[in-house]
Amino acid sequence: GTAPCLFFLLKQRKHHRPAAGHGCAKRPCIKEMPHFQQMYEQYGEDVEFLMVNLIGDGWDRRKDSDAFLQSSDYTFPVYYDEQQQASTAYGIYSIPMSLFVDKDGNLVKAVNGMMTQDSLQFYIDSIL
């Protein structure tokens, strides 16, 4: 679906469980996608994952992103910020950007930059 805003999605979740939101575009973030897939497979029952792909305005094109995701084995949910609402609302001028939210909806950590497997594990552990 289309994401109105990453933090809004995190705050309006129906489940009261920790969440990891990640705003990115395919090209800069392709290296960290396997890390998120592994965490999604391992923690998907306990942590809600919201991947937001930034579309247009110098980011990805929706059809390219769709084609890439269809040809991959990634199963995490992907939303699209086609109007740049998330990037504008939160001043995302550099991607990737990851937000980690506890079960009560409180922002625990915002991380700007690439995630390694170890750093992603650390932040997931911090919200469990």
C-alpha positions, 0 to 999 in steps of 0.5 A: 500500500501507500504509506502516508508517513512512516512514524504515523504507520508505527503509531497507528498499528493495531497490534501492541507489539514492538515495531521496526520501521525502515524508510529507504529506496531500493538502490541505496539499501539493497545491501541491508535488505537480507538483514531485514529479511532475516530479522523478519523471519526470526522476529516477525511474530514479535516485532511488526516490520514496516518497510517504506520505499521512497518513490519519485523525486529522485528516489525509486520508480514504483514499477522498478521497485515492484519488479525487483521485489517480485523477483526476490525472496523478500517477504516483509511488508513494503509500503510506498511513500509516493508523495514524499510525505514521510520524507518531508514530514520527518526531514529524511534527506538521507536514507536509509532511516530506521525507527524502532518503537516499543510496544507502547508506541514510544520511539526508542531509537531513530537510526540514520544510515546503513544497518549491519546484521549486528546493529539491526539485532541490537536495536531489535533486542532493545525493543523486545 
